[in-house]
Amino acid sequence: MDPRGMLFLFGAIVCELIGTNALKAADGFTRLLPTLVVIAGYGASFYLMSLSLRTIPLGVAYAIWSGLGTAAIAIIGVLAWREKLNIAGVIGIILIIVGVVLLNIFGEAGREA
């Protein structure tokens, strides 16, 4: 994969994580500053995702974006928001990460054929 596309994609993931954390802090959009961070975070995330799609196939980019974002936000929820994560949640996160890795491995192989 193109390094620039991956850089844009990982930037999109970081911005999405910022927006999602601010969503929790916005308390139903009743707090102005976190609400503005939500809008900026998701806006930047979608913009960077669109730039990544110039060189990364949509299915692969979306799987990485949503998979890593989901896994990371679950971990952040435990660490920053003191949310509980049971064994099923841990197994689910591991499966998401394994799925993203497999998609990257076989996605690259499929494009070479």
Backbone hydrogen bonds in HBPLUS format (Angstrom, degrees):
<---DONOR---> <-ACCEPTOR-->    atom                        ^
c    i                          cat <-CA-CA->   ^        H-A-AA   ^      H-
h    n   atom  resd res      DA  || num        DHA   H-A  angle D-A-AA Bond
n    s   type  num  typ     dist DA aas  dist angle  dist       angle   num
A0006-MET N   A0002-ASP O   3.07 MM   4  6.41 157.2  2.12 154.4 161.0     1
A0007-LEU N   A0003-PRO O   2.88 MM   4  6.10 150.0  1.97 144.7 153.4     2
A0008-PHE N   A0004-ARG O   2.90 MM   4  6.20 160.9  1.94 153.4 157.4     3
A0009-LEU N   A0005-GLY O   2.91 MM   4  6.12 154.5  1.97 143.6 151.4     4
A0010-PHE N   A0006-MET O   2.85 MM   4  6.08 163.8  1.87 152.8 155.9     5
A0011-GLY N   A0007-LEU O   2.94 MM   4  6.10 149.4  2.03 143.7 152.8     6
A0012-ALA N   A0008-PHE O   2.88 MM   4  6.14 148.8  1.97 144.5 153.2     7
A0013-ILE N   A0009-LEU O   2.98 MM   4  6.35 148.6  2.08 145.5 154.1     8
A0014-VAL N   A0010-PHE O   3.00 MM   4  6.26 161.0  2.04 146.6 150.8     9
A0015-CYS N   A0011-GLY O   2.95 MM   4  6.19 164.7  1.98 151.9 155.9    10
A0016-GLU N   A0012-ALA O   2.93 MM   4  6.07 150.7  2.02 143.0 151.4    11
A0017-LEU N   A0013-ILE O   2.90 MM   4  6.17 151.8  1.98 149.2 156.9    12
A0018-ILE N   A0014-VAL O   2.99 MM   4  6.29 155.1  2.05 149.5 156.1    13
A0019-GLY N   A0015-CYS O   2.91 MM   4  6.14 163.0  1.94 148.0 152.7    14
A0020-THR N   A0016-GLU O   2.86 MM   4  6.01 156.4  1.91 147.6 154.0    15
A0021-ASN N   A0017-LEU O   3.01 MM   4  6.14 161.0  2.05 146.3 151.2    16
A0022-ALA N   A0018-ILE O   2.97 MM   4  6.16 155.8  2.03 147.6 154.8    17
A0023-LEU N   A0019-GLY O   2.88 MM   4  6.08 136.8  2.07 137.4 149.8    18
A0024-LYS N   A0020-THR O   3.22 MM   4  6.61 148.3  2.32 144.6 150.6    19
A0025-ALA N   A0021-ASN O   3.12 MM   4  6.45 158.6  2.16 143.9 149.9    20
A0026-ALA N   A0022-ALA O   2.67 MM   4  5.81 132.5  1.90 145.2 158.7    21
A0027-ASP N   A0024-LYS O   3.43 MM   3  5.94 161.7  2.47 109.2 114.2    22
A0030-THR N   A0026-ALA O   2.96 MM   4  6.07 138.4  2.14 155.3 161.5    23
A0031-ARG N   A0026-ALA O   3.23 MM   5  5.05 139.9  2.40 140.7 142.7    24
A0035-THR N   A0031-ARG O   3.17 MM   4  6.20 149.3  2.27 145.2 154.5    25
A0036-LEU N   A0032-LEU O   2.91 MM   4  6.22 153.5  1.99 158.2 165.6    26
A0037-VAL N   A0033-LEU O   3.03 MM   4  6.34 151.2  2.12 150.0 158.4    27
A0038-VAL N   A0034-PRO O   2.89 MM   4  6.19 148.5  1.99 146.0 154.3    28
A0039-ILE N   A0035-THR O   3.12 MM   4  6.46 163.3  2.15 150.3 153.0    29
A0040-ALA N   A0036-LEU O   2.96 MM   4  6.17 165.9  1.98 149.1 153.2    30
A0041-GLY N   A0037-VAL O   2.73 MM   4  5.72 161.7  1.76 148.5 154.7    31
A0042-TYR N   A0038-VAL O   2.96 MM   4  6.07 175.1  1.96 156.6 157.9    32
A0043-GLY N   A0039-ILE O   2.94 MM   4  5.90 153.5  2.01 141.2 149.8    33
A0044-ALA N   A0040-ALA O   2.89 MM   4  5.98 166.9  1.91 150.5 153.9    34
A0045-SER N   A0041-GLY O   2.92 MM   4  6.03 150.7  2.01 140.5 149.7    35
A0046-PHE N   A0042-TYR O   2.93 MM   4  6.12 166.9  1.95 152.1 153.9    36
A0047-TYR N   A0043-GLY O   3.03 MM   4  6.21 157.0  2.08 145.9 152.9    37
A0048-LEU N   A0044-ALA O   2.90 MM   4  6.05 171.1  1.90 153.5 155.7    38
A0049-MET N   A0045-SER O   2.83 MM   4  5.99 153.2  1.90 147.2 155.9    39
A0050-SER N   A0046-PHE O   2.92 MM   4  6.08 152.8  1.99 143.0 149.8    40
A0051-LEU N   A0047-TYR O   3.11 MM   4  6.50 146.5  2.23 144.8 153.8    41
A0052-SER N   A0048-LEU O   2.98 MM   4  6.29 149.4  2.07 145.9 154.4    42
A0053-LEU N   A0049-MET O   3.13 MM   4  6.40 138.1  2.32 144.4 155.0    43
A0054-ARG N   A0051-LEU O   3.24 MM   3  5.70 164.9  2.26 110.7 115.0    44
A0055-THR N   A0052-SER O   3.17 MM   3  6.03 157.0  2.22 120.6 124.8    45
A0056-ILE N   A0052-SER O   2.99 MM   4  5.98 144.0  2.12 148.6 158.8    46
A0061-ALA N   A0057-PRO O   2.90 MM   4  6.09 173.3  1.90 166.6 168.9    47
A0062-TYR N   A0058-LEU O   2.84 MM   4  5.92 167.9  1.85 157.1 160.7    48
A0063-ALA N   A0059-GLY O   3.03 MM   4  6.04 154.4  2.10 138.1 145.4    49
A0064-ILE N   A0060-VAL O   3.00 MM   4  6.20 161.8  2.04 152.3 156.8    50
A0065-TRP N   A0061-ALA O   2.86 MM   4  5.99 169.2  1.87 153.4 157.0    51
A0066-SER N   A0062-TYR O   2.84 MM   4  5.85 171.7  1.84 150.7 153.6    52
A0067-GLY N   A0063-ALA O   2.83 MM   4  5.56 152.1  1.91 136.2 145.7    53
A0068-LEU N   A0064-ILE O   2.92 MM   4  5.69 160.6  1.96 143.3 149.1    54
A0069-GLY N   A0065-TRP O   3.07 MM   4  5.76 144.9  2.20 129.3 140.1    55
A0070-THR N   A0066-SER O   2.87 MM   4  5.84 155.4  1.93 140.1 146.7    56
A0071-ALA N   A0067-GLY O   3.00 MM   4  6.22 169.0  2.01 152.3 155.2    57
A0072-ALA N   A0068-LEU O   2.85 MM   4  5.88 164.8  1.87 147.7 152.8    58
A0073-ILE N   A0069-GLY O   2.89 MM   4  5.94 159.7  1.93 146.6 152.5    59
A0074-ALA N   A0070-THR O   3.06 MM   4  6.18 148.8  2.16 144.0 151.9    60
A0075-ILE N   A0071-ALA O   3.15 MM   4  6.44 157.2  2.20 146.9 152.6    61
A0076-ILE N   A0072-ALA O   2.84 MM   4  6.08 161.0  1.88 151.8 157.8    62
A0077-GLY N   A0073-ILE O   2.81 MM   4  5.85 150.0  1.90 138.5 146.9    63
A0078-VAL N   A0074-ALA O   3.21 MM   4  6.50 148.0  2.32 140.2 147.1    64
A0079-LEU N   A0075-ILE O   3.01 MM   4  6.30 164.6  2.03 152.2 156.3    65
A0080-ALA N   A0076-ILE O   2.65 MM   4  5.49 166.5  1.67 154.9 159.8    66
A0081-TRP N   A0077-GLY O   3.11 MM   4  4.89 134.5  2.33 110.5 123.6    67
A0083-GLU N   A0077-GLY O   2.98 MM   6  5.46 173.2  1.99 132.5 132.2    68
A0089-GLY N   A0086-ASN O   3.03 MM   3  5.27 119.3  2.41 101.5 116.2    69
A0090-VAL N   A0086-ASN O   3.05 MM   4  6.45 154.0  2.12 151.7 159.5    70
A0091-ILE N   A0087-ILE O   2.91 MM   4  6.14 164.6  1.93 152.4 156.3    71
A0092-GLY N   A0088-ALA O   2.88 MM   4  6.06 155.9  1.94 143.8 151.2    72
A0093-ILE N   A0089-GLY O   2.96 MM   4  6.19 156.0  2.02 148.0 153.5    73
A0094-ILE N   A0090-VAL O   3.01 MM   4  6.29 161.1  2.05 150.6 155.7    74
A0095-LEU N   A0091-ILE O   2.91 MM   4  6.18 157.6  1.96 151.7 157.9    75
A0096-ILE N   A0092-GLY O   2.94 MM   4  6.21 150.5  2.02 146.6 154.8    76
A0097-ILE N   A0093-ILE O   3.03 MM   4  6.32 164.7  2.05 153.6 156.6    77
A0098-VAL N   A0094-ILE O   2.91 MM   4  6.15 162.5  1.94 152.4 157.6    78
A0099-GLY N   A0095-LEU O   2.85 MM   4  5.97 155.3  1.91 144.0 151.2    79
A0100-VAL N   A0096-ILE O   2.96 MM   4  6.27 154.7  2.02 150.7 157.0    80
A0101-VAL N   A0097-ILE O   3.00 MM   4  6.26 161.7  2.04 151.4 156.3    81
A0102-LEU N   A0098-VAL O   2.89 MM   4  6.12 166.1  1.91 154.5 158.2    82
A0103-LEU N   A0099-GLY O   2.89 MM   4  6.04 158.3  1.94 147.5 153.8    83
A0104-ASN N   A0100-VAL O   3.00 MM   4  6.22 152.7  2.08 145.7 152.7    84
A0105-ILE N   A0101-VAL O   2.92 MM   4  6.21 160.9  1.96 153.9 159.2    85
A0106-PHE N   A0102-LEU O   2.85 MM   4  5.96 173.5  1.86 160.4 160.5    86
A0107-GLY N   A0103-LEU O   2.67 MM   4  5.29 134.8  1.86 130.0 143.7    87
A0108-GLU N   A0104-ASN O   3.18 MM   4  6.08 158.6  2.23 136.9 140.7    88
A0109-ALA N   A0105-ILE O   3.27 MM   4  6.51 159.5  2.31 139.8 145.7    89
A0110-GLY N   A0106-PHE O   2.89 MM   4  5.92 152.5  1.96 140.0 147.1    90
A0111-ARG N   A0107-GLY O   3.27 MM   4  6.46 141.0  2.44 138.0 146.5    91
A0112-GLU N   A0109-ALA O   3.23 MM   3  5.33 136.8  2.43  97.5 109.0    92
